[in-house]
């Protein structure tokens, strides 16, 4: 396993709920901040990407993280963290888009947050499903989590022999292990109502 994968796994306490993450982040726990960002980075990046803002996505991500750092203590309900992040990110995208189109001045763009601009229902539902999938994958065993990410979330896809080498497995066992991991993933998704 790569050093980066080992470090990610070490930062991924599966028992950390959003409530605990928020509480620990507010206390200044650096590990909690790392886990929080790691858990929600794909959600935050996915919003500008879905809106076709590919080049702006890194700047929007940084801006959302800055808001997260400064405004997290104001979050009343920690379980609402994913929705809150979606809303902040969507506002940033709208603001950036309006500014880029020269439809509003910079001063007016800052007031977009105060407007009642909501994430469209269809986009919100899609983002929730994707985040649930990421959460469930992260709750699987380290082997299953890594295998599913390597098989289904990397572009270009890795060949089985490269995956087997990185995970320290026999190439012929990848298909069998994949089947077991997908069955576990399906079961957990069904238990969560997806």
N, C-alpha and C positions, 0 to 999 in steps of 0.2 A: 504494500500500500504506500502511496506517496506521502511525503511529509505533510503536504497541505491537507490531504484527506485525513490524516491522523490528527492534525491540529483542529480541523473542523469538528471531528468526532469528539475531541476532548472538550470543546466549547458547547456541546449540545446536550446539556442535562435534560433528559426526556421528561423528568418530573417537574420541570419549571413551567408553570402555567403563566398565562399573560399577567395574571394578578401578581404573581411572585416576581416576574420580570420587571413590571412597572414599579413595584415596591422597592426592589433592589436597585434599579436604575436611579430612582429618586434619591436613594441613600448614597449614590455615587459608586456603586459596585461596578468596576470596569468589566469583569467577566460577564455580568448581566447585560451590559451595553453591547458587548460582542455577540452574545447569544441573540439578543433582540434584533440587532442589525442583520445577523446571519439568517434569522428566521424570516424576516420580512423584506429583505433586499429584492428578492425576485418579484414580490407583489408590487413594490414601489416602482421598480424598473418596468414592469409589464404595462403599466398604465400609459406612459408616454409612447411606448412601443406600439400598443394597440391603437393609439391615436395618430400613428404615423410620424411621431416626433423623434425619429431615430437619433439624429445628431444632438438634440436637446436633452435626451434622456439622462446623460450623466449630470448635467447641470441641475436638472429638476430633481434627480436623486439627492444630490448634495443639499439642495435647498430644503427638501422634505426632511432630511436628516437633521439639518440645523433647527428647523421648527420642532422636530421631535425632541431634540436636546433642550430647547428652551421652554417648550410648552407641555412636555410630558407631566410635570407636576400638577398641571391644571386639569388633566384628564380625570373626570369624576368616576367613570366606570371602566376599570381596566379591561373587562371583557369586551368592550367596544373598541379596543385598540385597532384591530384590522380595519373596521369600518372608518374609524377616525383617520387612519393613514390613507385609505382610499380617497376619502373626501379631501384631505389636505393636498394629496398628489394631483387629484383632478383639478382642484382650484389652481394649483401651480401651472398645470397644463393650459387651462383656460386663460389664465393671466398672460402666460408666455405667448400663446397664440394670438390673443388680442393685441398685445404689444407688437408682435412681429407683423401683424396685418396693419399696424398703424391706425387701428380703429379707436384706440384710447391712448391718452398720455400715460406716462409712467405713474403720475400721481393717481390717476383714475384706476390704473391697473392694480395698484395696491388695495383699492377699495373693493375689488371683486370678491375678496374673502368674505366681506360683510353681506354681499348679495346672496340670495337664495339660489345658488348654483349647486345642484345636486348631481351626483354621479347617475347617469341614465340607468334605469332599472335593469335593462338587458346586460349592460357592461358590469354593473354591480353584481348580478347573479353569476356571471362568468368569472369575475375576479374572486368571488367567495368560493366557488367550486374549485378553482385552481389552487387557492390557498389551502383549502381543506385537503386536497391531494398532496400538496407539499408537506403539510403537517403530518398526515398519515404516513407518508414515505419516511419522514424523519423519525417517526416512532417505531419503525421496523428495526430489526437487528441491523447492526453495522454492515454486515455482509449483504443483506437484502437491499438496504438503502443505497449502498454504493453500487451494487449490481444494476438496480433499476435506473439509477441516474446515468450510469455509463451506457446502458443499452438504449434508453429511450429519450434522454435529454441532452445528448451531445451531438453536435453537428460538426463535421460529418460523423456518422456512426462508426464506432470502433469495431474492428473484427474480433471475433470470439477469442482468438489466440492472444491478442493484446490485453483484453479484459482479464483472461485467465492468468496471464503473467503478472499483471498488477495486483490481482487479488490473491495470488499464490494458490491457484486452483488448477486442476487438470482441464484442458480445453474441452474435453468430452463431457465434463460435468456441468458446464455452463447452462445448457438447455434444461437439464433436470432441475438445477437450483433456481433458474429463472421461473420455471413452472411453479415450484413451491413458494417462491417469493411473491409471485403474482396472485397466487391463491390466498396468501396471508393478506396482501394488499386489498384484494376484493372483499375478504371477510371484514376487515377493519372499516372499509368504506361503507359496507352494508350496515355495520353496527352504528355508524355515525349518521345513517339515514341518507346516504348519497347513492 
